[in-house]
Structures are given as structure tokens and as C-alpha cells.
Amino acid sequence: MVETRRESRTRRHERVREKIRGSGTRPRLAVFRSNSHIYAQLIDDDAGTTLVAASSVDAKDAKGNKSERAKAVGSMLGERARAKGIEAVVFDRGGYRYHGRIKALGDAARSAGLRF
């Protein structure tokens, strides 16, 4: 059975989500990467709500390549989370490898004060 890249990523994401669960005290930082944008949100899986969200669409002032825009999204998400009193999160890479834009977003969120 031949799978597309999207199907393979979805299978990896489902496998990761079996192990990762966010709570109100330590929400899940979920990342989605499209061809042109990157989206991140903090999710409380117990309540089923999104606590904080940020994306490269929101970051109008972010210039440069995709990795630099991902850094801007990570720092924006970190600042918004700190404003809501969230310091620790569980990182959900969404089935993507932890490099490139995903790593840039994660490192920027860490430097903004989030622990994971």
C-alpha cells in the first residue's frame, strides 16, 4: 500500500497523540505547518479548548524566510502564553520532524519563557 506524504504524517501524528496529552496546567503546544504558513496553539485536552494561538498569518511584521517567520510565531506564542500565566507545555510536533521551521518555532518559544 503506497501512502502519500500527508497520510504518512497523519499516521505519525496519531501515534504521537496516543502518548501526548495536554491539561489545564500543562497544555499541549500543537504545531501545523503548511507550504506557506505555520500555526501553533496551546490546547487544554481535558476541556477541549484552545487557550492561546499564534500563526504566521497573525505575524504581519515578520519578514524573511519561513524559518524566521516561524521564530516570530514562537516568540509571539510564548509572550501570549506568559501573559495568561502558562509556563510549562507539552510539545506536539504534529508528525513533522523536529528540524527546520518546527525547531525554530520551538526554540523561540523556549527563549520566550515556555518550558518543555
DAURZI-V955266 format. One record per residue. N is the residue number from 1. OMEGA is omega in whole degrees, -180 to 180 (NA if undefined). Layout:
n=N omega=OMEGA
n=N omega=OMEGA
This chain:
n=1 omega=-179
n=2 omega=180
n=3 omega=174
n=4 omega=177
n=5 omega=-179
n=6 omega=179
n=7 omega=178
n=8 omega=179
n=9 omega=179
n=10 omega=178
n=11 omega=178
n=12 omega=-179
n=13 omega=178
n=14 omega=179
n=15 omega=178
n=16 omega=-177
n=17 omega=174
n=18 omega=-175
n=19 omega=-174
n=20 omega=178
n=21 omega=179
n=22 omega=178
n=23 omega=179
n=24 omega=180
n=25 omega=179
n=26 omega=-175
n=27 omega=179
n=28 omega=176
n=29 omega=-178
n=30 omega=-178
n=31 omega=172
n=32 omega=-178
n=33 omega=173
n=34 omega=-180
n=35 omega=-175
n=36 omega=-176
n=37 omega=175
n=38 omega=-176
n=39 omega=178
n=40 omega=177
n=41 omega=175
n=42 omega=-172
n=43 omega=171
n=44 omega=-177
n=45 omega=179
n=46 omega=-180
n=47 omega=-179
n=48 omega=-177
n=49 omega=173
n=50 omega=-177
n=51 omega=-178
n=52 omega=177
n=53 omega=176
n=54 omega=178
n=55 omega=178
n=56 omega=174
n=57 omega=178
n=58 omega=-175
n=59 omega=-178
n=60 omega=-176
n=61 omega=-179
n=62 omega=179
n=63 omega=175
n=64 omega=-177
n=65 omega=-174
n=66 omega=179
n=67 omega=178
n=68 omega=176
n=69 omega=177
n=70 omega=176
n=71 omega=179
n=72 omega=178
n=73 omega=179
n=74 omega=179
n=75 omega=177
n=76 omega=179
n=77 omega=178
n=78 omega=179
n=79 omega=179
n=80 omega=179
n=81 omega=179
n=82 omega=178
n=83 omega=178
n=84 omega=178
n=85 omega=180
n=86 omega=-179
n=87 omega=-177
n=88 omega=-180
n=89 omega=172
n=90 omega=-175
n=91 omega=177
n=92 omega=-175
n=93 omega=173
n=94 omega=179
n=95 omega=178
n=96 omega=175
n=97 omega=-179
n=98 omega=175
n=99 omega=179
n=100 omega=-176
n=101 omega=-180
n=102 omega=179
n=103 omega=179
n=104 omega=178
n=105 omega=-180
n=106 omega=179
n=107 omega=179
n=108 omega=177
n=109 omega=177
n=110 omega=-179
n=111 omega=177
n=112 omega=174
n=113 omega=178
n=114 omega=177
n=115 omega=172
n=116 omega=NA
